[in-house]
Amino acid sequence: MNLNKIDSFYFIGIGGIGMSSLARYFNTMGKTVYGHDKNKTFLTKELEKEGISINYHDSIETLPKWVLSQQCLIVYTSAIPSHHKQWMYLIKYGKNIKKRSQVLSLITENAICIAIGGTHGKTTTCTLLGHILYSVGMNVTAFLGGISENYQSNLILNRILNRKKIFLVEADEFDHSFLYLSPNIACLTSLDQDHVDTYPKKESLKKAYITFSKRVKKPYKKIFLCKEESFLSNHAIYYSVLKKENYYSNHLYMKENKWYFDFHTPIKTWKSLPLPIPGKHNLKNITAALSISDYLKIPEEKIRKALFLFKGIKRRYSIHYQSSKKIYIDDYAHHPTEINALIDTVRECFPNKKILGIFQPHLFSRTQFFEESFAKSLERLDTLILLDIYPAREFPINGINSSNLLKKIKMNSKEISTMPQVLEKVKKKCFDIIMTIGAGDIDTLIIPIKEWLCKRYGKINEK
């Protein structure tokens, strides 16, 4: 398909983080962009401000008249349920229909493509790398899996005439989406098991990643692999935070409440770089981004400056309130490994503080598979408020619910809550640090919690 011949786009599920970046891209290209989503969110409101029309009712009557034309491309995700009225109508009568991942492949197939994959760390690695490429004046378009604090968007767009076009994307393993991509440079940050609805066994996940690694093509034809948790490849460049590889980081230390580290290229050591997002797990992600940047021959001084100016990503260790009395952190962690890393980081940054965690499990299948691991991770909090499971694209699984998960968590201060009850429960708790944790709609608690903290405890020092 030639995208240049497409005049209009209709996105079913336009409010998704991956869908919305594509919608923004085509909107900036001067195309007509419409979409549907079931809920009005902060992100859909931002898209509407940018001139994108969105309907929130699943009815055929709300579809634009041109949606069935040859010049319209209908874009969908696997999260759309089969009984969705608009989807059933469009799959029957629509002329051009593509999955989000297929469209991403079409956009990137004739340009240099850098794809960042991995169970954990994709968004941090991709966002930092996008920021570096943008900062040094490369002709980069980056599709991000989160909202960059620097650009207040999940799309970084830098149109530089007469310079080689580079697309930077996240290679999403869910539903084998990343196997549509054929990047020139790839990176795999982690092979930890997840998306158990697609990969019931870890071996099947690893097999998919190996298949993806074989899709890397010339020019470059390189894949950056984390040495600690990866596989062998003839086209690999390895990086590490434990071993001396092609690229590695070490000497992580704190000074005046800020983190620093040393980064080693094959020929040089860069001393005392700032770590913009705290945590040993983020050191690995930042090492990946720096390794690719150095491989692309970006000078150290420019990378160092971009790193110093990097503000992070929304919902990745986002500090929304900090006073002498209380701290509020919001994080997207939705896997036991990610929760452990988050708690480790908070304990290291704020030792001897009492932590209250509000956790919203994401997906019934993930909760079922990692139930024991979730219990052990959450036990590391001092106090826990557990929300109902956020179903996303799934139907309930018999016996899998937050009440049964709570029973497996061995701690004294724990309880279940619905979303409307949370704030009242929080007000009765004793804590130094409060954290909202999860990938569903738990972010709707950010403003109410922040407003209560400001009213109750006074002036804040925002991140």
C-alpha positions in Angstrom: 0.0 0.0 0.0 1.2 3.5 -0.9 0.4 5.8 2.1 0.9 8.8 -0.1 -2.4 7.9 -1.9 -4.3 7.9 1.4 -6.1 11.1 2.2 -7.8 10.2 5.4 -7.4 7.9 8.4 -9.9 6.5 10.9 -8.5 5.1 14.1 -10.5 2.6 16.2 -9.1 3.0 19.7 -7.4 6.3 18.9 -6.7 7.0 22.6 -4.2 4.2 22.9 -0.6 5.3 23.4 0.6 3.6 20.2 -2.5 4.6 18.1 -2.4 8.2 19.2 1.2 8.7 18.1 0.3 7.5 14.6 -2.7 9.7 14.6 -0.6 12.7 15.5 1.9 11.8 12.8 -0.6 11.7 10.0 -2.3 14.9 11.3 1.0 16.8 11.1 1.3 15.5 7.5 -1.9 17.4 6.6 -4.1 14.3 6.4 -7.7 14.1 7.6 -7.7 12.2 10.9 -10.7 11.0 12.8 -11.0 8.4 15.5 -13.1 6.5 18.0 -12.5 5.7 21.7 -14.8 4.5 24.4 -13.6 7.1 27.0 -12.6 10.7 26.9 -9.1 10.9 28.5 -6.4 13.5 28.9 -4.8 12.1 25.8 -7.9 12.2 23.6 -8.5 15.8 24.8 -5.0 16.7 23.6 -5.6 15.1 20.2 -8.9 17.1 19.9 -7.0 20.3 20.7 -4.6 19.4 17.8 -7.6 19.2 15.4 -8.3 15.5 15.4 -12.1 14.6 15.6 -13.0 11.9 18.0 -16.4 10.2 18.7 -17.0 8.3 21.9 -20.2 6.3 21.0 -19.9 2.9 19.4 -22.5 3.5 16.7 -22.3 3.4 12.9 -24.0 6.8 12.8 -21.0 8.6 14.2 -18.7 7.4 11.4 -17.6 10.0 8.9 -19.1 9.6 5.4 -15.7 9.1 3.7 -14.7 6.2 6.0 -15.6 3.6 3.3 -13.7 5.3 0.5 -10.6 3.9 -1.3 -8.7 7.0 0.0 -9.3 6.1 3.6 -7.2 3.8 5.8 -8.9 2.3 8.8 -6.4 1.5 11.6 -7.2 -0.8 14.5 -5.5 -2.6 17.4 -6.0 -6.1 18.8 -7.5 -4.5 21.8 -10.8 -3.8 19.9 -13.4 -6.5 20.9 -14.9 -8.5 18.1 -18.5 -7.4 19.1 -17.6 -3.7 18.6 -20.3 -2.3 16.4 -18.1 0.1 14.4 -15.5 -2.6 14.0 -18.0 -5.2 12.7 -19.3 -2.6 10.2 -15.9 -1.5 9.0 -14.4 -5.0 8.7 -17.4 -5.8 6.4 -17.5 -2.7 4.3 -14.2 -0.9 4.7 -11.8 -0.8 1.7 -8.5 -0.4 3.4 -7.9 -1.9 6.9 -4.6 -2.3 8.6 -3.3 -3.1 12.2 -1.4 -0.4 13.9 1.8 -2.4 13.6 1.3 -2.9 9.9 0.9 0.9 9.4 4.1 1.5 11.4 5.9 -1.0 9.1 4.6 0.9 6.0 5.8 4.2 7.4 9.3 3.0 8.1 10.0 0.5 5.4 11.8 2.9 3.0 13.8 4.9 5.5 16.4 4.1 8.2 14.5 2.5 11.1 15.7 2.0 14.7 13.4 -0.3 16.7 13.6 -0.7 20.5 12.1 -3.9 21.9 12.1 -5.7 25.2 9.7 -6.6 27.9 10.9 -3.8 30.2 12.6 -0.5 29.4 11.4 0.1 25.8 9.8 3.4 26.4 12.6 4.9 28.6 15.3 3.8 26.1 13.3 5.0 23.0 12.4 8.3 24.6 15.9 9.2 25.6 17.3 8.1 22.2 14.6 10.1 20.5 15.6 13.1 22.6 19.3 12.7 21.8 18.6 12.4 18.0 16.3 15.4 18.1 18.7 17.5 20.2 21.6 17.0 17.8 19.6 18.0 14.8 18.9 14.7 13.1 15.9 14.3 10.8 14.1 12.0 13.3 10.5 10.9 13.8 10.0 9.0 17.0 6.9 7.0 17.9 7.0 6.6 21.7 5.1 4.3 24.1 4.8 7.1 26.7 4.5 10.9 26.9 7.9 12.6 26.8 8.2 15.3 29.5 10.5 17.3 27.1 8.1 17.4 24.2 4.8 16.8 26.1 3.9 14.2 23.4 4.4 10.6 22.3 5.6 11.8 18.9 8.9 13.5 18.4 9.1 15.1 15.0 12.2 17.0 13.6 11.9 17.8 9.9 15.4 18.7 8.6 15.7 19.2 4.9 18.5 17.4 3.0 19.2 15.1 5.9 18.7 11.3 6.0 15.3 10.5 7.4 15.4 8.3 10.6 12.3 6.6 12.2 12.6 5.5 15.8 9.9 3.1 17.0 9.0 0.8 19.9 8.9 -2.8 18.8 5.9 -4.2 20.7 6.0 -7.9 21.3 2.3 -8.2 22.1 0.4 -10.2 19.5 3.7 -10.6 17.6 3.3 -7.0 16.4 7.1 -6.4 16.1 7.4 -9.1 13.4 6.0 -6.6 10.9 9.1 -4.4 11.3 12.4 -4.7 9.4 14.6 -2.3 11.2 18.2 -1.3 10.3 19.2 -1.1 14.0 17.4 -2.9 16.7 17.7 -3.1 20.5 16.4 -5.7 23.0 16.4 -4.5 26.6 14.8 -7.5 28.3 13.5 -11.0 27.7 11.6 -11.3 30.9 8.3 -13.2 30.5 5.2 -11.2 29.9 2.1 -11.1 27.6 1.3 -14.6 28.7 -1.9 -14.5 26.6 0.4 -14.4 23.5 3.4 -16.3 25.0 2.3 -18.9 27.5 5.8 -20.2 27.8 9.0 -18.1 28.0 10.6 -20.1 25.3 7.9 -18.9 22.8 8.7 -15.3 23.7 12.4 -15.9 23.2 11.8 -17.6 19.9 9.7 -14.5 18.8 12.6 -12.2 19.8 15.1 -14.3 17.9 12.8 -14.2 14.8 12.7 -10.4 15.2 16.5 -10.2 15.5 16.8 -11.9 12.1 14.6 -9.2 10.4 17.4 -6.5 11.0 18.6 -5.4 7.6 21.2 -3.4 5.8 22.5 -0.7 6.0 23.8 -1.1 9.6 22.2 -4.5 10.2 23.0 -4.4 13.9 21.1 -5.4 17.1 22.1 -4.1 20.5 21.5 -6.8 23.1 21.7 -6.6 26.9 24.3 -9.2 27.8 22.7 -10.1 31.1 19.5 -11.4 29.6 19.7 -12.0 25.9 21.0 -14.5 23.3 23.8 -14.8 20.8 23.6 -13.2 17.4 26.1 -12.7 14.6 24.9 -9.1 14.2 25.0 -8.2 17.9 26.6 -5.4 19.8 26.4 -6.1 23.5 25.9 -3.7 26.3 25.9 -4.3 30.1 25.8 -2.8 33.6 27.6 -5.7 35.1 30.2 -6.9 32.6 32.8 -5.3 30.4 31.2 -5.6 27.0 31.4 -3.5 23.8 29.5 -0.8 25.8 28.9 -0.8 29.6 28.1 1.4 32.5 29.4 1.2 36.1 30.3 3.3 39.1 26.7 4.3 39.9 26.6 6.7 42.8 24.6 9.4 44.5 25.8 12.9 45.3 23.6 15.6 46.8 20.5 13.5 46.0 21.4 13.2 42.3 22.6 10.0 40.5 25.8 9.8 38.4 27.6 7.0 36.5 30.4 6.2 34.1 29.8 5.0 30.6 32.4 3.1 28.6 32.6 2.9 24.8 34.9 0.5 23.0 37.6 3.3 23.0 36.8 5.8 25.7 35.3 6.3 29.2 32.7 9.1 29.8 33.0 10.1 33.4 30.2 11.3 35.8 27.2 11.4 33.5 23.9 12.4 35.1 21.3 9.6 35.5 18.1 11.5 34.7 15.7 8.8 36.0 16.8 7.1 39.3 17.3 3.4 39.6 19.7 0.6 38.6 17.2 -0.7 36.1 17.1 2.7 34.4 20.9 2.7 34.1 20.5 -0.3 31.8 18.0 1.5 29.6 20.1 4.6 29.4 23.2 2.5 28.6 21.3 1.1 25.6 20.4 4.6 24.4 23.9 5.9 24.8 25.4 2.9 23.0 23.3 3.4 19.9 24.0 7.1 20.0 27.8 6.5 20.1 27.5 3.9 17.4 25.8 6.6 15.2 28.9 8.7 15.8 27.2 11.4 17.8 29.9 13.3 19.8 30.2 12.8 23.5 29.7 16.5 24.4 26.3 16.6 22.5 25.1 13.4 24.1 26.1 14.6 27.5 24.2 17.9 27.0 21.1 16.0 25.8 21.3 13.7 28.8 21.6 16.6 31.2 18.4 18.2 29.7 16.4 15.0 29.6 13.3 15.4 31.8 12.0 11.8 31.6 8.6 10.3 30.7 5.2 10.7 32.3 4.3 7.7 34.6 7.9 6.5 34.8 9.0 7.4 38.3 7.0 10.7 38.1 7.2 12.7 41.3 4.0 14.8 41.5 4.4 16.0 45.1 7.4 16.5 47.3 7.5 18.5 50.5 9.3 18.1 53.8 6.4 15.9 55.0 5.2 13.8 52.1 6.2 12.5 48.7 3.9 11.2 45.9 5.3 9.1 43.0 3.3 7.6 40.1 4.7 4.8 38.0 3.5 2.6 35.2 5.0 -0.6 36.7 2.6 -3.5 35.9 4.9 -6.5 36.1 6.5 -8.0 39.3 10.0 -7.3 38.0 9.0 -3.6 37.4 7.4 -3.3 40.8 10.5 -4.7 42.5 12.7 -2.3 40.6 10.4 0.7 41.6 10.4 -0.2 45.3 14.2 -0.8 45.3 14.7 2.6 43.8 12.4 4.4 46.2 14.0 2.6 49.2 17.5 3.7 48.0 16.4 7.3 47.2 14.4 7.7 50.4 15.7 5.3 53.1 13.7 4.6 56.2 10.5 6.0 54.8 7.1 4.3 55.2 5.6 3.6 51.8 1.9 3.3 51.0 1.3 1.7 47.6 -1.9 1.8 45.6 -1.7 -1.0 43.0 -4.1 -1.7 40.1 -3.4 -5.1 38.5 -3.5 -5.0 34.7 -5.1 -8.0 32.8 -6.6 -11.1 34.2 -4.1 -13.4 32.3 -1.1 -11.5 33.7 -2.5 -11.5 37.3 -3.2 -15.3 37.0 0.2 -16.1 35.7 2.2 -13.9 38.1 -0.1 -14.2 41.1 2.6 -15.5 43.5 5.2 -13.1 42.1 2.9 -10.1 42.5 2.2 -11.1 46.1 5.9 -11.2 46.9 6.6 -7.9 45.2 3.7 -6.1 47.0 4.7 -7.5 50.4 7.7 -5.2 50.2 5.5 -2.2 50.7 4.6 -1.0 54.2 0.9 -0.5 53.4 -1.1 -1.7 50.4 -4.4 -0.6 48.9 -5.3 -3.0 46.1 -7.7 -2.0 43.3 -9.8 -4.3 41.1 -8.1 -5.8 38.1 -8.1 -3.6 35.0 -9.4 -5.9 32.2 -8.2 -3.9 29.1 -8.9 -6.2 26.2 -9.8 -9.3 28.3 -12.9 -11.0 29.8 -12.8 -12.1 33.4 -11.2 -15.4 34.3 -13.0 -17.5 36.9 -11.3 -17.3 40.3 -8.9 -14.5 39.3 -9.6 -11.3 41.2 -8.1 -8.8 43.6 -9.7 -10.5 46.6 -7.9 -13.8 46.0 -4.6 -11.9 45.2 -4.9 -10.0 48.5 -5.2 -13.3 50.4 -1.8 -14.4 49.1 -0.1 -11.2 50.2 1.5 -11.7 53.6 1.4 -8.3 55.2 -0.7 -6.8 58.0 -1.6 -3.4 56.5 -3.5 -4.3 53.3 -7.0 -3.8 51.9 -9.2 -3.8 48.8 -10.7 -0.6 47.4 -12.8 0.6 44.5 -11.5 3.6 42.6 -14.1 6.1 44.1 -13.2 5.0 47.6 -9.4 5.3 47.3 -8.8 8.8 48.4 -10.9 8.5 51.6 -8.9 5.4 52.5 -5.6 7.2 51.8 -6.5 10.0 54.2 -6.7 7.6 57.1 -3.3 6.0 56.4 0.0 6.7 58.0 2.8 7.1 55.4 5.8 9.1 54.2 5.6 8.2 50.6 2.5 7.3 48.5 2.8 5.6 45.2 0.2 4.8 42.5 1.3 1.8 40.5 -0.1 0.1 37.4 -0.9 0.4 33.7 -4.7 0.7 33.6 -6.7 3.9 34.5 -5.0 4.4 37.9 -3.5 7.6 36.5 -7.0 9.2 37.0 -6.0 9.3 40.7 -3.0 11.6 40.1 -4.9 14.9 40.2 -7.1 14.1 43.2 -4.2 12.8 45.3 -2.0 15.7 44.4 -4.7 18.2 45.2 -5.4 16.6 48.5 -1.7 16.6 49.4 -1.3 20.3 48.5 -4.3 21.2 50.5 -3.3 19.1 53.5 0.5 19.5 53.6 1.2 22.7 51.8 3.7 23.9 49.2 5.2 21.4 46.8 8.4 20.9 44.9 7.4 19.4 41.6 9.7 17.3 39.4 
